[in-house]
Amino acid sequence: MTSSKNTSPVSGRFTKILIITAVDAEKESLLKGLNNDSRFTVEAGGAGPVAAGVSAACFLAKDTYDLVINAGIGGGFTGQAEIGSIVAADQIIAADFGAESQEGFLPVEELGFGCSRLTVNKHLAETITEAFIKAGLPARTGPVLTVSTATGTAETAEELQKRVPGVAAEAMEGFGVAWAAHKNAVSFMEIRAISNEVGPRDKGSWKIKEALDSLTEAARILKEEL
C-alpha cells in the first residue's frame, strides 16, 4: 500500500490548493463555498480516472501546489455512507485495476506490476471529517473506490464490499488525481458528497442537487480548515 510522501499538518495551513472535479456543476458548487479564496484553484478535469488524472498532472506541471483534492458527488455503500453525507477518503482504491480469474478478481498487486491503493494522510482526513461533523454535516472517513464502470447491480455492490471491507463510497476520478499528486510528492485527498446508493441503477432516486449543496457546504468548511 502506498501513501502520500507529503504529510503537511492541517494546522500549518496549506498555501496553494488544487481541486479537480469531473464536471462543471461540481466545480461551480465548490467555488460558491470557497467564496473567491485565492489559495484554491478549482478545475473540471473530466470524467473518469484517465481524464481527471491527466488534468491534475498538467496543472501540477505548470504550477506548484501543496495539496491536491479530488472532490465531487458519488455513490455511497448501504450502511456505510447515506445519501446527503460526506465521505473523506482514508484510502483511494482503483477497484477494477487488475484481472479476472477463475478464483475471482485479482488486484494488480497480485499480478506484480502496479499499485491500486493510495493512503491519505490520516491526520488530514480525520481532521477534515471532524470539522464537517462539528459544522453539522453528516460525515465519515473510509475507503473510496475509483471505478471506470459505475456499479449498477446489487451483485457488483456486494462483491465490492466483500473485496474492500468497510468501503464507504464509489466514484470515477479519485485514483487518477491521487496518483498524479503522489508522483509529484504532493499531499492529496478525496471528498465525496453522496447523491445515491451504490447498487441497482435508479436515476429517479438520485439526489444530485442535494449532494451538490452538501459539496458547497463542505467547501465552506475546507476554506476555514485548510
C-alpha positions in Angstrom: 0.0 0.0 0.0 1.4 3.4 -1.0 0.9 6.7 0.9 1.5 10.3 0.2 5.1 11.5 0.6 4.0 14.9 1.9 2.3 14.9 5.3 1.9 18.6 6.0 -0.4 19.0 9.0 -3.7 20.9 8.7 -2.6 23.3 11.5 0.3 24.5 9.2 -2.3 25.9 6.7 -1.9 24.9 3.1 -1.0 27.9 0.9 -1.9 26.6 -2.6 -4.6 24.0 -3.2 -5.7 22.4 -6.4 -9.2 20.9 -6.6 -10.1 18.7 -9.5 -13.7 17.8 -10.2 -15.2 15.7 -13.0 -17.8 18.2 -14.3 -18.6 21.9 -14.2 -21.6 21.5 -11.9 -19.3 20.2 -9.2 -16.8 23.0 -9.9 -19.4 25.7 -9.5 -20.7 24.2 -6.3 -17.2 24.3 -4.8 -16.5 27.8 -6.0 -19.7 29.0 -4.3 -18.5 27.7 -1.0 -14.9 28.8 -1.4 -16.0 32.4 -2.0 -13.0 33.6 -4.0 -10.4 32.3 -1.6 -7.2 32.9 -3.7 -5.5 29.8 -2.3 -7.7 27.5 -4.2 -7.7 26.6 -7.9 -10.7 24.6 -9.0 -10.9 22.9 -12.4 -13.2 20.4 -14.0 -10.8 17.8 -15.3 -13.2 15.4 -17.0 -14.9 12.2 -16.0 -13.0 9.0 -15.3 -9.6 8.3 -13.8 -7.6 8.9 -17.0 -9.1 12.4 -17.9 -9.0 13.6 -14.3 -5.5 12.2 -13.7 -4.1 13.7 -16.8 -5.7 17.1 -16.0 -4.2 17.0 -12.5 -0.8 16.1 -13.8 -0.9 19.0 -16.3 -1.8 21.5 -13.6 1.0 20.2 -11.4 3.5 20.5 -14.2 2.5 24.2 -14.7 2.5 25.4 -11.1 3.4 24.4 -7.5 0.7 23.2 -5.1 0.9 21.8 -1.6 -2.4 19.9 -1.6 -4.5 18.3 -4.3 -8.1 17.3 -3.7 -10.4 15.3 -5.9 -13.9 16.4 -5.0 -17.4 15.8 -6.3 -20.5 13.7 -5.8 -20.5 10.0 -5.7 -22.3 6.8 -4.6 -22.5 5.6 -1.0 -22.5 2.0 0.0 -25.5 0.9 2.0 -24.9 1.0 5.8 -21.7 3.0 5.3 -22.5 6.4 3.7 -26.0 7.6 3.4 -27.4 10.0 0.8 -26.6 13.6 1.8 -23.5 12.7 3.8 -19.8 13.5 3.1 -17.1 10.9 2.8 -13.4 11.9 3.2 -11.3 9.1 1.8 -8.7 7.4 4.0 -7.8 5.1 1.2 -8.3 5.7 -2.6 -8.6 2.4 -4.4 -8.6 1.6 -8.1 -11.2 -1.1 -7.7 -11.2 -2.5 -11.2 -7.5 -2.3 -11.9 -6.4 -6.0 -12.1 -7.5 -9.1 -13.8 -10.4 -11.6 -13.7 -9.6 -15.2 -12.9 -11.5 -18.4 -12.2 -10.9 -17.8 -8.5 -12.2 -14.2 -8.7 -10.8 -10.7 -9.1 -7.0 -10.3 -8.8 -5.8 -6.8 -7.9 -2.9 -5.5 -9.9 -0.5 -6.0 -6.9 -1.1 -9.8 -7.2 -0.1 -9.6 -10.9 3.2 -8.0 -9.9 3.2 -4.8 -11.9 1.4 -2.0 -10.3 -0.4 -0.3 -7.4 -4.1 0.0 -6.9 -4.3 1.7 -3.4 -3.1 5.0 -2.1 -3.4 6.0 1.5 -4.4 9.5 2.5 -2.6 11.2 5.4 -4.6 10.0 8.4 -4.4 13.3 10.4 -5.6 15.3 7.4 -8.6 13.0 6.6 -9.7 12.8 10.2 -9.3 16.5 11.0 -11.4 17.5 8.0 -14.1 14.9 8.8 -14.3 16.1 12.4 -14.7 19.7 11.1 -17.6 18.6 8.8 -19.3 16.9 11.7 -18.8 19.8 14.0 -20.4 22.1 11.4 -23.5 19.8 11.2 -22.7 17.8 8.1 -23.0 14.0 8.4 -19.6 12.8 7.5 -17.1 9.9 7.9 -13.8 8.7 6.7 -13.4 5.5 4.8 -12.2 3.8 1.7 -13.4 5.3 -1.6 -13.3 3.3 -4.8 -12.4 4.6 -8.2 -14.1 2.7 -11.0 -14.3 3.1 -14.8 -17.7 1.4 -14.9 -20.1 2.7 -12.3 -21.8 -0.1 -10.3 -25.3 -0.8 -11.4 -26.3 -4.1 -9.7 -26.7 -5.3 -6.2 -24.4 -8.2 -7.1 -21.5 -6.0 -8.0 -22.0 -3.8 -5.0 -21.9 -6.9 -2.7 -18.8 -8.1 -4.4 -17.0 -4.8 -3.9 -18.0 -4.7 -0.3 -16.5 -8.2 0.2 -13.4 -7.2 -1.6 -12.9 -4.0 0.4 -14.4 -4.3 3.9 -15.8 -1.1 5.2 -15.8 0.6 1.8 -17.8 3.9 2.1 -18.2 5.3 -1.4 -17.6 4.9 -5.1 -16.7 7.5 -7.8 -14.7 7.6 -11.0 -11.8 10.0 -10.7 -10.1 9.8 -7.3 -7.2 7.4 -8.0 -6.2 9.2 -11.2 -5.9 12.5 -9.4 -4.3 11.0 -6.3 -1.7 9.2 -8.5 -0.7 12.4 -10.2 -0.3 14.1 -6.8 1.6 11.1 -5.4 4.1 11.1 -8.3 4.7 14.8 -7.6 5.2 14.2 -3.8 2.1 16.4 -3.0 -0.5 15.6 -0.3 -3.8 14.5 -1.6 -7.4 14.0 -0.5 -10.7 12.8 -2.0 -14.0 14.2 -0.8 -17.4 12.9 -2.0 -20.9 14.2 -1.3 -23.2 11.2 -1.6 -26.0 11.5 -4.1 -27.1 7.9 -4.4 -26.7 4.4 -3.1 -24.3 2.1 -4.8 -26.3 -0.8 -6.4 -29.2 -1.1 -8.9 -29.1 1.9 -11.2 -32.2 4.0 -10.4 -31.7 7.6 -11.5 -35.1 8.6 -10.2 -33.8 8.1 -6.6 -30.7 10.2 -7.0 -30.4 13.4 -5.0 -27.9 15.3 -7.2 -29.0 18.8 -6.2 -28.8 18.0 -2.6 -25.4 16.4 -3.0 -24.1 19.5 -4.8 -25.5 21.7 -2.0 -23.6 19.5 0.5 -20.5 19.9 -1.6 -20.9 23.7 -1.3 -21.1 23.4 2.5 -18.1 21.1 2.5 -16.1 23.8 0.5 -17.0 26.5 3.1 -15.6 24.3 5.8 -12.5 23.4 3.8 -11.8 27.1 3.3 -11.7 27.6 7.1 -9.8 24.4 8.0 -7.1 24.1 5.4 
